[in-house]
Amino acid sequence: MAQFYSAKRRVTTRQIITVNVSDLDPFGQGVARHNGKALFIPGALPGEQVEVTITDDKRHFAQAKVKRRLNESPQRVVPACPHFGVCGGCQQQHASIELQQQAKSRALARMMGTRDHPALVNEIISASPWGYRRRARLGLNFQPKSQTLQMGFRKSQDRELVNIHHCPVLVPQLEALLEPLRECLSALKGVRRLGHVELVFADNGPLMVLRHLDALDDDDRKKLEHFSHSFGVALYLAPDGETLIALGDDEPCYHSDGLRLTFSPRDFIQVNDGVNQQMVARAIEWLNIQPGDRVLDLFCGMGNFTLPLATRAASVVGVEGVAALVAKGEDNAQCNSLKNVTFFHENLEDDVTRQPWAARGFDKILLDPARAGAPGVMQHVIALAPTSVVYVSCNPSTLARDSEALLAAGYQLRQLAMLDMFPHTGHLESMALFERN
C-alpha cells in the first residue's frame, strides 16, 4: 500500500530585533541598517531606537514593523488628522514639517548627484503645510447592511474606503463641505449608484463633480441643486467618463502670476496654490526673461507658465499633447490680452525641431512633463540649443534620468529646488535650472 508523507508545518516566531533609525525616506519610512541592508520601518523617525519584526526580507533591503519604541524623536509630532494611520492619503503627519522637508531634500540631492557627491539643493519652496489642497477626489460606497453612505479616501495599500469626516490638508472651504455633502448624497434615491465626487476650490468659489452610474430623477437633481445654492458650490454632473453637465454658468478660474486662467473641472491644475505661485515666479527668475527673448514652453497645459512668461518675453510658444488644453490656453491668452503667445497641439515624442514654429530657435525653454518625464524630448531640446532650460518635475527619478542628456550635451545644473507641493505625503516634486556653458 502506498504511503504519503506529510511533514508538519514548521512553526516559527518572528524574531524581534533592535535597530537605530538614522534617516527618513521621502515616503515617511524610517531607515535603519540590519545585516548590511537598508531596513525600512513605517512610523519610525531618525534618532529613535525601536524594536521591530521583519515583515519582508528582500535581497538588497528589508521591511519591518515597529513593536515598541524605546525612545521618541524630538521631531515626532501628534498627527492633526484623526484618520491618520488608516487613511492612505498622508504618510508623514507624525513627523515635523521641518523633518519632512529635510528628508525630501536629501533624497532629491542623492538622486540628482551620486552617493559620494550629492547635488546641492539650493532652496525649499513651501507654503502652509495645512489647508493647502484645493482638489480632492472622494470615493463613494453605499453599505446595504448599515444603509449608510461611505465617503472618503482609500486605505493605505487597500481598496477599502476610509469614511472621512475631517481632512486638515484640504483648504478649509472644502473641508467644511464634507458633512453637509455626505448628508445631501445620503438622501438621494440613487445613493446606491454613485461612483465618486470630486471637490475643487477655484478662485471664484468651490465646485463639485458628481459621478453617477444611473440617471438621476428630478427629485434627486432638485436636492443636489438645493445643496449647490445653499453652500455656494458650482455643480457638475458626470453620467459617464466623458460627459460633463454644468448646472450653472460660471467657469472656474485661478490666478497665475496675477493672470486669470479659466479651466474645466477635469483639467489639471496644481493642487497647492501657494507653492504654484512661488514655482512660477522662480521659473521666471531663473530663466532671467528679457524683453527680446523667444521662449518655448513644452507640456504647457492651459498656460500656467506660458502666459506669465509671455508678459515678459518678446514671444512664447506653448506646446501640449492634449488638444482641449491647447484650446483652453488660447482662450486664456485672449482673455488676458496677450498677443505674443501661440499654442500648438503636437505629439511631443515627435521631432518638434522640424515644425515651422521652431525654425527661428529659442533662447530659453521650460518643460513641465508628467511623471514619466520627457526622455523622447531631451534630444530635441538640446538640438534647439537654448541658453537656459528649466525642468519642473513631479518625479525626481525621471528628472535625474532626463538631466543626464543635458549634462552630456554641456549644460550645467545651476539651481535645484525641492517643491513641497504635497506636505505630509510621499510626493516629491522639484525644479531645476540648467545653463549651457
N, C-alpha and C positions, 0 to 999 in steps of 0.2 A: 504494500500500500504506500502511495506517495505521501511524503510528509512535507509540509511547508513551514519554513522557519520565519517567525515574526519577531523581530527584535523589539524590545521595549523602547519606547520613546525616551531618549536621554533628557532628563530634566536638568536644566541649567538655571542659574540665577545670574542676573546681570550684575557685574562687578561694579561697585561704587568706587570711583577714583576722585582724588582731589587735585584740582588744577588752579593755576593763577591766570586770570584773564588779563591779556595785555593790550587788546585793541578792540575796536568796534567796527564791523564791516558796514557797508552802505545800507544793508538790509536790516540793521538793528540787531545783529547777532554778535555776541561776544566772541572773541577769538583767543584761543589758548594753544599750547603745543603739547602733544602727547605722542610718545613713541616716534618722534621725529616728523610728525604730521600736524597740519593745522586742524584744530578741533573747533567747530562752530557750535555755539551754545546760545540759542534764543533766550532772551531775558536776562543774560548776564552782561555786566558792564566792566570796562577796564578798571583795574585796581581791586577787583573783588576776587576772593578765594572761594571756590564753590565745589561742592560735592556733586558729581554728575554720574549718569549712566550713559554709555554709548548706545545710540539708537540705530546708527547706520555707519558701518566701517568700510570706507572705500580704500582704493589703493593709495591715493595721494592725500586724502583728507577724511575726516570723520564728522558725524553729527552727534550731539549729545543733549541730554535733558537734565535740567537742574533738579537735584533732590533737596539740596539745602545750601543757602548762602551762609558762609562763615563770617563775612563782614559785608559792609554796604558802602558802595562808592559814594563820595560826596556829590557826584553828578547824577545820582539817582533822584528822580522826582516822582511825585504822585501823579499818575495819569489823570488828565482833566475829563476824560470821557468815561462814563460808566460801562460802555460796551467794549473798552479796550481789552485786548487779550482774547476776545471771542470774535469780534468783527474783524474781517480781513483788510479793512481799509487802511489802517495805520499800524505800523510795526515798531515805532520808536518813542511813543509817548512816555515811556519810563525813563528816558534819557533827557538831560537838559538840552535845550536848543543849541547851546554852545558846543556840547559834545557831538551832537548830530552833525553840525556843520563841519567841525574839525575832522570827523571820520570820513565824511563825503569828500572833503578837500584832499585828505591824504590818499584816498582811493583814486581820485582823479589824477593827482600828481604821479602816482605809481603807473597808472595806465598810459599817461602821456609821456612818461620817461622810461627809465629802467629801474630794476630793483636797487642797483647801487647808485643811480643818479636820477632820482625822481624829478619831474618837471616842477617849476615854481608856479604855484597858484597865486596870482597877484592880488586877487580880490574875491570876496564872497558877496554876492549880490542877493540881498534878502529883504523881506518886508515883514509884516506881522505874522508870527507863527500860528495864530488862531484867527478864525473868521475870515480866511483868505480864499476859500474855494467857491468860485462863482458858478460852478456847473457840477451837477451830480446826477447819476442815473440810479434809480432805486427799483429793485425788483419787487414784484407783487405776486402774492401767492395766497389763495383762499384755502383755509383749513376747514374741510367739511365737518370734522368731529366737533371742533370748538365753535364752528360757524363764525370765525373771525378772519380778518384780512391781515396777513403779514406784509409789512413794507420795510425794506431795508437793503443792506448790502450782504454779500456772500461772506460766509465764514472763511477763515484762513485755510487754504488748501481744501476747500469743501464747497459743494454746490448749494448747501443748505443756507437759507436766508437767516440773517440775524434781524430780529424785529427792532428797528431803530426808533428811539424816542428822542434822543439828543445826538447832535453831531457838532462839536465845537469847532471843527475845521471849516464848516460851511459858513458863508457870510451870514450874519445874524438874520437878515431878511428872509433867507431860505430856511434856516433852522426854525424860525418862528412859524413856518408853514407846515411843518411835519405833522403835528397833531390835528389841526383842522383839516388838512388834506386827507389824512387817514380816515377821519370821520366822514368826510364827503364821499370818498371812494367806497367805504364800507356800506353806505346807504344806497348804492346803486343796485338796480336789479341785475345788471350784468357783471356784478362783482366777481363771479366765478371765472369770467373770461377776460380778465385784464392781464396784460403782459408786463409792462413796466411803465414808470413815469420818469420823465427827465425834467429836472428843475434847472433853470438858468437865470442868473441875475444880470440883466443888461443895465446899462447906464440910465435907461428910461423905464426901469422897473422890472419885476420878476416875470418869468413866463414858465409855463409847463407844457410838456408834450406828453399826451396820454396814448399809449399803445393799447388798443382794444382788439380782441380777436374776433368778436361778433359785432354786428351793427348795434348801435345804441338806440334805444327807443326815445321818444320825445320827452318822457318824464326824466330819464337819466340825463339827457342833454340839458334840460332846464336846471337840474341840480348842479351840474358842472358849471353852467353859465352863472348861476347864483353864487357859487363859490368864487368864480372868476371876478365878478363885480364886487363881492363883499371884501375880498382881500387884495384887489387891485392886481390880479395876476392875468397876464395875457394867455389865452387858452388856445392850444393847437391839438387837433385830434389826428391820430395816426392809425387808420384802419388796417394798413399793411406796411410793408417795409419801404415802400416808395412814396405813397401818398401822404401829404401833409395838408390838413384843412385848418386854416386860420379862422377863428371865430372873433375877429377884430381887425382893425385897420393899421394899427401902429406896428412899424417894422422895428425889431430890436436893434440896438446900436451900442457901441462902446467907443472910447476915445483912445487914440494912439498918438502921442506927441501933440496933443491938442486938436487933432483932426477927428472928425466924426465918421466912423465906419459902421455901416449897416450890415447885418448878416442874417442868414436863415437860422432857425433854431438848430438845424442839423449841421451847420457849418462849424469847422474847427475854429475855436478861439482859445487863446492861452487862458488856463484856468485861474492863474494868480495874477490879478490886475496890477498889484503893487510891484511885483517882480517884472512883469511885462513892460511897464512904463520905464523902469530903470534899464532893462535889457535893450530896448530900442534906443534910448539915449546913449548908452555905452557903445552900441554898434556905430552910431553916427560919429561919436567922438573918436573911436579907434580908426575908422576909415578916413577921418580928417577931410570930410567932404568940402571941396572947393567949388566956387560958382561955375567953373568951366569943366567940371568932371562929368564924365559919362559913366553911369553905374548900371550894373546888371544884378538883379535880384532873382535867384533861382529858388524854386519851390516857394513861390511868393504868396500863395494863398490869395486872400482877398485884399492884400496890400498892407498888412500890419507894419512891415518895414518899408515897403516900396513907396508909399505915399509920404511918410516923413522924410525919406531920402530925397524925394522929388522937390521938397520945399527948399532944398539947399543946393542941389546939383543942377547942371545945365540940362541933362536929360537922364531918365531912368527907364530901363526895360525890365518888366516883370514877367517871368516865365513860370507857368504852372501846368501840371498834368491833368487837372480836373477842370473841365470846361465851365461848370457852374461857378467855380471860384473866380475864373478869369472874367466872366460876365459881371460878377459882383465887384471885382476890382475896378473894372471900367466904370461901373456906376458910382463907386466911391470916389474915383478920381474926378468924375464930372461934378458930383455933389460938393466936392471941396475945391472946385475951380482950378484944378491942376491940369495944365495942358502940355506939360513936358514929360509925361509918363505914358508908356504904351505897354499893354499886356498882350501876351501871346500864349495860346494853348499848344503845347508841344509835349511829345514824349521825351522826357529828359534823359532817357537812356540812349537816344539817337545823338548824332554829332551835331550839336547846336551851332558849332562854329560855321557850318555850311549854310545857315539861314541868312537871308538878306539883311536882317536887322543886326547881325553880328559882324558884318563886313567892316565896319568902322572901328571895331575893337572896343574895349572898355578900360577905363582907368582903374576901377575898383569893382570887386564882386562880393556879394553877400549870398550865402546859401543857408537854408534852414530846412534840411530834409527830415523825413520821418525816421523811425527807429532803425530801419535797415541801412540808413546812411546814404552815401552817394558814390559808390565805387565806380559806376559807369560814367560818372560825370567829371571826375577829378582830372582826367587827361584833357578834357575839353576846356576846363578852367585854366589849366596850365598852358594850353595852346593859345588862349586869348591873352596871356601874359599881362595880367593886371599887376599894378604895383603893390596892392594890398588885397587880402582875402579875409573876410570874417565868416567863420563857420559857427553856426548856432546848432547845438546838438542836444537831443533828448536821450542819447545812448553813448556813453563815453567809450565803449569798446569800438563802435563803428567810427567815432571821431578819431580815435587813435589809429585805426587801420587806414582811414582816408587821408590822414595827415602825413602818412609816410610818403605818399606820392608827391605832396607839396615839398616836403623836406628834401626828397631826392632830386627835385627839379630846381633846388637852390633857394627855396623860401626858408625863412626862419620864423620860429614861434616867438612872437614878441610879447603877447599878452594872453593870459589864461584866467578865466573867472569861473567859479562854481556858482551856479544859479540855484538858490534854494527855492525852487518853484513849488515843491510839494513837501513842506515840513512834516515831520513825524512819519514819513513813508520811506521806502527804499528807492524811490525815483531819484536819479542823479542827473541833473541837467547842467550844461556848461556852454561856454562860448570861447572862441579862440581867435586871435589875430595873427595872421601870417603875412610877412612882408618879404618882397623879393630883394635879394642882395643887390 
